[in-house]
Amino acid sequence: MFSRVPLKNQLLIFVLIFSLGYGCASAPLGSSVNMPSANAQPIAGPLYVTTTNEELVWERAVDVLHDFNFQIERENRLGKVIQTSPKVGASLFEPWHKDAVGFNSRLEGTLQSVRRTVQISMQPDDQGTGYVVNVAAYKEREDLPGIAANSPGAATFEESQPLSRDLNPVVGQTAPSRWIPAGRDPLLEQAIMAKLQAVYSQ
């Protein structure tokens, strides 16, 4: 009976079933680290680390960002700030990416192009016995001003026209994308802070 349903409707049904199953699961694949449970208490930031080893604090922060699949764009040792490159938000079909925390974030990344940037700052306390670590995650949504001219037309031929060879077909957007700031991402901040707390307590 299912074979009588048009292929387009079959794909839509599959996406809906997958989305419902993903939303009802208690722990989706790849989410054991950055998906806090509903009963988990929020990690209050900033995080205080009782150590005088700045290199240890720094390197473990970099490791945590890599664990969330972020690439480091800038490391300011003087200002004690680590800045990541913008990362395109994960969708429902990319459970191995950890930047999108929660079903709603992944659904948004499926329906809308988003990207996130993370900044970790670490400042020594007044007593010189530890470091205060703070995490800020910023989200942006894509605003496409032009038309995305990604069509298979460059690979097709018109029978009514003589064959012409265009070795440089224009494929892509007519204008570069703009990114609109969408504020902070508290769920991602909480997930990164929880991971930092775990690695610093080892």
C-alpha positions in Angstrom: 0.0 0.0 0.0 2.9 2.3 0.8 4.2 1.8 -2.8 1.1 3.6 -4.2 2.0 6.8 -2.4 3.9 9.2 -4.7 7.7 9.4 -4.2 7.5 13.0 -3.0 5.0 12.1 -0.3 7.0 9.1 0.7 10.1 11.3 1.3 7.9 13.8 3.3 6.5 11.0 5.5 10.1 9.7 6.1 11.3 13.1 7.2 8.4 13.5 9.6 8.9 10.1 11.1 12.6 10.7 11.5 12.0 14.1 13.1 9.4 12.8 15.5 11.7 9.9 16.5 14.6 12.2 17.0 12.5 14.6 19.1 11.2 11.8 21.3 14.5 10.1 21.9 16.0 10.8 25.3 19.6 11.0 24.0 20.1 11.3 20.2 23.3 9.9 18.6 26.4 11.9 19.4 24.7 13.8 22.2 26.1 12.2 25.3 28.4 15.1 25.9 26.6 18.2 24.9 22.9 17.4 25.4 22.0 18.1 29.1 19.0 16.2 30.4 15.8 18.0 31.2 16.4 17.6 34.9 20.0 18.8 34.8 20.7 22.0 36.6 22.1 24.9 34.5 25.8 25.5 34.8 26.2 28.9 36.3 28.8 30.9 34.4 31.5 32.0 34.7 33.4 28.9 35.8 36.2 29.2 38.4 39.2 26.9 38.0 41.5 26.6 41.0 44.9 26.3 39.3 47.8 28.6 38.5 48.8 26.6 35.3 47.6 28.9 32.5 48.8 26.5 29.8 46.6 23.7 31.3 43.5 26.0 31.3 44.2 27.2 27.8 44.9 23.8 26.2 41.9 22.1 27.7 39.6 24.9 26.5 41.0 24.5 23.0 40.4 20.7 23.2 36.8 21.2 24.3 36.2 23.6 21.3 37.6 20.9 19.0 35.4 18.3 20.6 32.4 20.5 19.6 33.8 20.6 16.0 34.8 24.3 16.1 37.9 25.5 14.4 40.1 28.1 16.2 40.3 31.4 14.3 42.2 33.5 16.8 44.2 32.9 20.1 44.9 36.1 21.9 47.3 35.1 24.7 47.7 38.7 25.9 43.9 39.3 26.2 43.4 35.6 27.2 40.6 35.1 24.7 40.0 32.2 22.3 37.8 32.9 19.2 36.4 30.3 16.9 35.6 30.5 13.2 31.9 30.6 12.3 30.5 27.1 12.0 27.4 26.3 10.0 24.7 24.9 12.3 24.1 21.2 12.3 20.8 19.8 11.0 18.7 16.8 12.1 20.6 14.6 9.7 24.0 15.4 11.3 24.0 14.0 14.8 27.8 13.8 14.9 28.0 17.6 14.9 27.7 19.0 18.5 27.2 22.7 17.9 23.4 22.5 17.8 22.1 21.6 21.2 18.5 20.3 21.5 15.9 19.3 18.9 14.7 22.9 18.3 18.3 24.0 17.4 18.7 21.1 15.0 15.3 21.7 13.4 16.2 25.3 12.9 19.5 24.3 11.3 17.6 22.0 8.9 15.1 24.7 7.8 17.3 27.8 8.0 21.0 28.4 7.4 22.5 29.4 10.7 26.1 29.6 12.0 27.7 29.9 15.4 30.8 31.4 16.9 32.2 30.7 20.3 34.5 32.9 22.5 36.2 31.6 25.6 37.8 34.1 27.9 39.9 33.2 31.0 41.1 35.8 33.4 43.2 35.3 36.6 41.4 36.1 39.9 42.5 38.8 42.2 44.3 36.4 44.6 46.3 34.8 41.8 45.1 31.3 42.8 42.9 30.4 39.8 41.2 31.5 36.6 37.7 32.7 35.8 36.5 31.1 32.6 33.6 32.4 30.7 31.9 31.1 27.5 29.9 33.2 25.0 28.2 31.6 22.0 26.8 33.8 19.3 24.3 32.7 16.6 23.7 34.3 13.2 21.0 33.6 10.5 21.7 33.8 6.8 20.1 36.5 4.8 20.3 35.8 1.0 20.0 39.1 -0.9 20.3 37.6 -4.3 19.1 34.5 -6.2 20.8 31.2 -5.6 21.4 30.2 -9.3 22.4 26.6 -8.6 20.6 24.8 -11.4 21.6 21.9 -13.7 21.3 24.2 -16.7 25.0 24.3 -17.3 25.0 20.6 -17.9 22.1 20.4 -20.3 21.7 21.2 -24.0 18.8 22.8 -25.9 17.9 20.9 -29.1 16.7 24.0 -30.9 20.1 25.8 -30.4 23.4 25.0 -31.9 25.9 23.5 -29.6 28.0 26.1 -27.8 30.8 25.4 -25.4 30.9 27.5 -22.3 33.9 26.5 -20.2 33.1 29.0 -17.4 29.4 28.5 -16.5 28.2 30.8 -13.7 27.0 28.6 -10.8 26.3 30.0 -7.4 24.7 33.0 -5.8 24.2 36.3 -7.5 25.3 38.1 -4.4 27.2 37.1 -1.3 25.3 36.0 1.8 24.7 38.4 4.7 24.4 37.1 8.3 22.0 38.6 10.7 22.9 38.5 14.5 20.5 36.3 16.4 21.8 36.8 19.9 23.4 34.3 22.3 22.9 30.5 22.3 22.5 29.7 26.0 22.1 25.9 25.4 25.4 25.7 23.6 27.1 27.8 26.3 25.7 25.5 29.0 26.9 22.4 27.1 30.4 23.8 26.6 30.6 25.0 30.2 29.5 21.5 31.5 32.3 19.9 29.4 34.9 22.4 30.6 33.8 21.7 34.2 34.3 18.0 33.6 37.7 18.3 32.0 39.0 20.8 34.6 37.9 18.5 37.5 40.0 15.6 36.2 
